[in-house]
């Protein structure tokens, strides 16, 4: 065999093994490279995930800080500003501990609860259909940036907004509950802030809202008899301002709107006084009239005065006959009759006064305060014959029976203080007077019996229908039952009025007017409403734009990012 061929054959396997070892080495190197790239990618991924987690944490901190700052601004506005006499004088900054939130509230001037600068339409259904608004610019800090938000401080009267019956939480826990009993029909929404009854058999309401999870008393029925469940709206925090002299807003569903010294911008008494209301002590006789203040003297006065004062005095019949051709008598002659040394007889003096109607205010005042020698019955005859606006007669042991004739021009804004036994509000009893009353300016009547002698007001009488726009506020700390009765010649009267009651438990009766009467406006109260006889109906006031600046309000906050 050829040795060269043998050597050639034996050399071939050794070369293959070398080539195989080289291939494995290359493959290992490739795998090592790929592994290195994988590890590098994995490390990069871990690093990226770390950066992402860090950014998430930073973003979460910013979001949390921003949410804290928004909540801080809302709380600061509710606690410190919505009930204040004005906005802050300069930009005010609030900061949370450990730098977890900060807001800067810009300045504004007008009180949020009395602003009339601008209105906005609301469409949520939870709040009134329109509202006055104070737009406050607030800087919200998230740690990196300051975001600009607009906090709208909106305010409006619940009755004008459609909440015709509002039962607030009590200013104090003494006295009767806030239950509603009897037949009360609400052609709108009934709002219960936390009362023991939120409807049930006593209230028929087309809509309802219960702010307390306690005993809502649902479902109730609509005025048409259908079952009604409460509105399921996210209802905003609302306040009427401070209570019992405090300037800090109450956020617990209480209302102090009749005489709120802590928040005068939402005080009916302060509003009435600002509009020129007369403050009348109910223990002092007082009268206003559509008649003249005085009647000027005439050339006949000296002879008439001489005849009145002659001695011996002329008999009453002769005196009346002598004076009759000179009617209407001047104020000087009328005052001479009142002050004659020998009093003119009761019947004769009464007839002279009635024949000279309308008496001038200077003479009528002496009739009302008892200076004129008339019996109580004769004084009533004279006052009933005159176009009186407001009448506070001589004090009686049970308190004064104050009469206000709403359809007369001399019935102007009035603030009553002291003890009122009975408040009688006279409407209009014919179509002409009703039409005229509708064109008159709104009238404010405010009665604060806080601290007055017991008992509190015993009754409020609504006589005939009333077509004059009316705002009534009554506060009483005696918690006695007050009769809220309707009277008059016509059945089923409609009485316009927005009523705010504090501490006044109402015993309503419509028995004298066909067992049904309607208040066109609404009632806000924090005490019992007991419809003892007949039915009371609440309907909405349609002429809201004339009343909305003089009634009490609620204020709430709505927030928008600019």
ChimeraX attribute file (.defattr): number of C-alpha atoms within 10 A of each C-alpha:
attribute: neighborCount
match mode: 1-to-1
recipient: residues
	/A:1	5
	/A:2	6
	/A:3	8
	/A:4	9
	/A:5	9
	/A:6	10
	/A:7	10
	/A:8	9
	/A:9	10
	/A:10	11
	/A:11	10
	/A:12	10
	/A:13	10
	/A:14	9
	/A:15	11
	/A:16	11
	/A:17	11
	/A:18	10
	/A:19	12
	/A:20	11
	/A:21	12
	/A:22	12
	/A:23	12
	/A:24	11
	/A:25	12
	/A:26	12
	/A:27	12
	/A:28	12
	/A:29	12
	/A:30	12
	/A:31	12
	/A:32	12
	/A:33	12
	/A:34	12
	/A:35	12
	/A:36	12
	/A:37	12
	/A:38	12
	/A:39	12
	/A:40	12
	/A:41	12
	/A:42	12
	/A:43	12
	/A:44	12
	/A:45	12
	/A:46	12
	/A:47	12
	/A:48	12
	/A:49	12
	/A:50	12
	/A:51	12
	/A:52	12
	/A:53	12
	/A:54	12
	/A:55	12
	/A:56	12
	/A:57	12
	/A:58	14
	/A:59	14
	/A:60	12
	/A:61	15
	/A:62	19
	/A:63	15
	/A:64	16
	/A:65	22
	/A:66	24
	/A:67	18
	/A:68	21
	/A:69	26
	/A:70	24
	/A:71	16
	/A:72	20
	/A:73	24
	/A:74	17
	/A:75	12
	/A:76	17
	/A:77	21
	/A:78	24
	/A:79	18
	/A:80	14
	/A:81	20
	/A:82	29
	/A:83	29
	/A:84	24
	/A:85	19
	/A:86	17
	/A:87	23
	/A:88	15
	/A:89	10
	/A:90	10
	/A:91	14
	/A:92	14
	/A:93	14
	/A:94	13
	/A:95	16
	/A:96	13
	/A:97	7
	/A:98	6
	/A:99	9
	/A:100	18
	/A:101	24
	/A:102	25
	/A:103	27
	/A:104	20
	/A:105	23
	/A:106	17
	/A:107	15
	/A:108	17
	/A:109	12
	/A:110	15
	/A:111	21
	/A:112	30
	/A:113	31
	/A:114	26
	/A:115	18
	/A:116	16
	/A:117	9
	/A:118	10
	/A:119	15
	/A:120	11
	/A:121	10
	/A:122	13
	/A:123	10
	/A:124	11
	/A:125	11
	/A:126	14
	/A:127	22
	/A:128	20
	/A:129	15
	/A:130	17
	/A:131	24
	/A:132	25
	/A:133	25
	/A:134	27
	/A:135	19
	/A:136	18
	/A:137	20
	/A:138	27
	/A:139	22
	/A:140	26
	/A:141	24
	/A:142	23
	/A:143	19
	/A:144	10
	/A:145	11
	/A:146	15
	/A:147	15
	/A:148	16
	/A:149	18
	/A:150	18
	/A:151	24
	/A:152	19
	/A:153	24
	/A:154	27
	/A:155	29
	/A:156	26
	/A:157	26
	/A:158	23
	/A:159	31
	/A:160	24
	/A:161	19
	/A:162	23
	/A:163	27
	/A:164	30
	/A:165	28
	/A:166	20
	/A:167	29
	/A:168	23
	/A:169	21
	/A:170	24
	/A:171	18
	/A:172	11
	/A:173	8
	/A:174	11
	/A:175	17
	/A:176	17
	/A:177	17
	/A:178	24
	/A:179	19
	/A:180	23
	/A:181	19
	/A:182	19
	/A:183	20
	/A:184	26
	/A:185	23
	/A:186	27
	/A:187	22
	/A:188	23
	/A:189	26
	/A:190	28
	/A:191	26
	/A:192	26
	/A:193	21
	/A:194	22
	/A:195	26
	/A:196	17
	/A:197	22
	/A:198	30
	/A:199	30
	/A:200	16
	/A:201	17
	/A:202	21
	/A:203	24
	/A:204	28
	/A:205	31
	/A:206	22
	/A:207	21
	/A:208	27
	/A:209	22
	/A:210	25
	/A:211	16
	/A:212	14
	/A:213	8
	/A:214	12
	/A:215	13
	/A:216	21
	/A:217	16
	/A:218	17
	/A:219	17
	/A:220	24
	/A:221	22
	/A:222	21
	/A:223	19
	/A:224	11
	/A:225	11
	/A:226	13
	/A:227	14
	/A:228	18
	/A:229	18
	/A:230	21
	/A:231	15
	/A:232	10
	/A:233	11
	/A:234	10
	/A:235	15
	/A:236	12
	/A:237	14
	/A:238	21
	/A:239	23
	/A:240	29
	/A:241	33
	/A:242	26
	/A:243	20
	/A:244	15
	/A:245	13
	/A:246	14
	/A:247	21
	/A:248	18
	/A:249	24
	/A:250	19
	/A:251	15
	/A:252	15
	/A:253	20
	/A:254	25
	/A:255	29
	/A:256	29
	/A:257	31
	/A:258	26
	/A:259	25
	/A:260	23
	/A:261	19
	/A:262	21
	/A:263	27
	/A:264	24
	/A:265	26
	/A:266	30
	/A:267	27
	/A:268	29
	/A:269	29
	/A:270	21
	/A:271	23
	/A:272	23
	/A:273	17
	/A:274	10
	/A:275	14
	/A:276	12
	/A:277	20
	/A:278	13
	/A:279	16
	/A:280	17
	/A:281	15
	/A:282	24
	/A:283	18
	/A:284	13
	/A:285	20
	/A:286	19
	/A:287	25
	/A:288	23
	/A:289	24
	/A:290	17
	/A:291	19
	/A:292	12
	/A:293	15
	/A:294	15
	/A:295	19
	/A:296	11
	/A:297	13
	/A:298	13
	/A:299	7
	/A:300	12
	/A:301	16
	/A:302	13
	/A:303	9
	/A:304	20
	/A:305	17
	/A:306	12
	/A:307	15
	/A:308	24
	/A:309	16
	/A:310	11
	/A:311	9
	/A:312	7
	/A:313	15
	/A:314	15
	/A:315	12
	/A:316	17
	/A:317	10
	/A:318	9
	/A:319	18
	/A:320	17
	/A:321	11
	/A:322	14
	/A:323	16
	/A:324	13
	/A:325	9
	/A:326	13
	/A:327	11
	/A:328	18
	/A:329	26
	/A:330	21
	/A:331	22
	/A:332	19
	/A:333	24
	/A:334	22
	/A:335	17
	/A:336	17
	/A:337	23
	/A:338	19
	/A:339	16
	/A:340	16
	/A:341	11
	/A:342	13
	/A:343	15
	/A:344	23
	/A:345	13
	/A:346	15
	/A:347	13
	/A:348	16
	/A:349	23
	/A:350	23
	/A:351	15
	/A:352	21
	/A:353	25
	/A:354	17
	/A:355	16
	/A:356	19
	/A:357	19
	/A:358	20
	/A:359	31
	/A:360	23
	/A:361	20
	/A:362	17
	/A:363	24
	/A:364	30
	/A:365	20
	/A:366	18
	/A:367	27
	/A:368	22
	/A:369	17
	/A:370	15
	/A:371	13
	/A:372	23
	/A:373	20
	/A:374	22
	/A:375	14
	/A:376	13
	/A:377	9
	/A:378	17
	/A:379	22
	/A:380	15
	/A:381	15
	/A:382	24
	/A:383	22
	/A:384	11
	/A:385	16
	/A:386	19
	/A:387	19
	/A:388	26
	/A:389	21
	/A:390	22
	/A:391	23
	/A:392	24
	/A:393	26
	/A:394	17
	/A:395	17
	/A:396	10
	/A:397	6
	/A:398	15
	/A:399	22
	/A:400	23
	/A:401	23
	/A:402	21
	/A:403	20
	/A:404	24
	/A:405	22
	/A:406	25
	/A:407	25
	/A:408	23
	/A:409	17
	/A:410	18
	/A:411	22
	/A:412	23
	/A:413	23
	/A:414	22
	/A:415	22
	/A:416	22
	/A:417	18
	/A:418	21
	/A:419	27
	/A:420	28
	/A:421	22
	/A:422	21
	/A:423	20
	/A:424	20
	/A:425	21
	/A:426	22
	/A:427	26
	/A:428	23
	/A:429	17
	/A:430	11
	/A:431	9
	/A:432	9
	/A:433	16
	/A:434	17
	/A:435	15
	/A:436	14
	/A:437	21
	/A:438	16
	/A:439	11
	/A:440	15
	/A:441	14
	/A:442	18
	/A:443	21
	/A:444	26
	/A:445	22
	/A:446	28
	/A:447	27
	/A:448	22
	/A:449	21
	/A:450	17
	/A:451	13
	/A:452	16
	/A:453	12
	/A:454	13
	/A:455	18
	/A:456	27
	/A:457	30
	/A:458	20
	/A:459	20
	/A:460	22
	/A:461	19
	/A:462	22
	/A:463	22
	/A:464	23
	/A:465	27
	/A:466	28
	/A:467	22
	/A:468	25
	/A:469	25
	/A:470	23
	/A:471	24
	/A:472	18
	/A:473	24
	/A:474	24
	/A:475	23
	/A:476	22
	/A:477	20
	/A:478	20
	/A:479	20
	/A:480	18
	/A:481	22
	/A:482	19
	/A:483	21
	/A:484	23
	/A:485	23
	/A:486	29
	/A:487	21
	/A:488	18
	/A:489	12
	/A:490	14
	/A:491	18
	/A:492	22
	/A:493	24
	/A:494	20
	/A:495	27
	/A:496	24
	/A:497	24
	/A:498	27
	/A:499	24
	/A:500	25
	/A:501	23
	/A:502	25
	/A:503	26
	/A:504	27
	/A:505	26
	/A:506	25
	/A:507	20
	/A:508	26
	/A:509	24
	/A:510	24
	/A:511	17
	/A:512	18
	/A:513	20
	/A:514	15
	/A:515	15
	/A:516	21
	/A:517	27
	/A:518	22
	/A:519	23
	/A:520	24
	/A:521	26
	/A:522	28
	/A:523	21
	/A:524	24
	/A:525	25
	/A:526	29
	/A:527	26
	/A:528	22
	/A:529	25
	/A:530	22
	/A:531	22
	/A:532	19
	/A:533	17
	/A:534	18
	/A:535	20
	/A:536	22
	/A:537	21
	/A:538	26
	/A:539	23
	/A:540	23
	/A:541	21
	/A:542	11
	/A:543	12
	/A:544	15
	/A:545	9
	/A:546	12
	/A:547	20
	/A:548	18
	/A:549	16
	/A:550	20
	/A:551	27
	/A:552	30
	/A:553	29
	/A:554	20
	/A:555	27
	/A:556	24
	/A:557	20
	/A:558	14
	/A:559	15
	/A:560	10
	/A:561	11
	/A:562	10
